[in-house]
Amino acid sequence: MSSRKVLAVPKDTQDRFRGLLGGGVLEEALASAAISMPESRHPPCPHCLSDDVTHWGAAHGFPRYRCGSCRRTFNILTKTPLARLRNKERWPTFVGTMIERRSIRKSAAACEVSVTTSSRWRKRFLECSSAQRAKIAGEIIAALSNASALTGVPEDATWAKELLPVILSWLV
């Protein structure tokens, strides 16, 4: 099956997001996430909360960071329920099925994953607090804010472009 079908968000869900865009709900959520972003453009260490953080390459499509205090590496999903979940390219479809209130089996069929994976994803996505959602959204906004309007998304921020539909649909 082509990747286009896997990444497709259902039409009625797209219409619902367009309606919310006009209502200002999404803008308020993104603005509050942008306000809470640190000036350094690097997230604080989730292990020791230090701001002594440097960029440390990338892994699995996400930028990695290293803390200068505790010397541990992390990404934006570390210490969130979404950490270590695989197949992130199928998350937009899955979030769309959650919004449509499909069963676990129907969600699994739509995303082409097993029922066990669908159940695990549903549990993990529902476990995320609003603070964790805002943290992830803030990191995506920070990555995309470095892109100019003419050049589009820089190569090192493709992870943000892929994860943005999931987070936007999940915030609303």
ABEGO torsion letter per residue (X at the ends): XBAAAAABBBAAAAAAAAAAAAAGAAAAAAAAAAAABBAAGBBBBAAAGBABBBBAEBBGGBBBBBBAAAGBBBBAABGBAABGBBGAAAAAAAAAAAAAGBBAAAAAAAAGBBAAAAAAAAAAAAABBAAAAAAAAAAAAAAAAABBAAAEBBAAAAAAAAAAAAAAAAAX
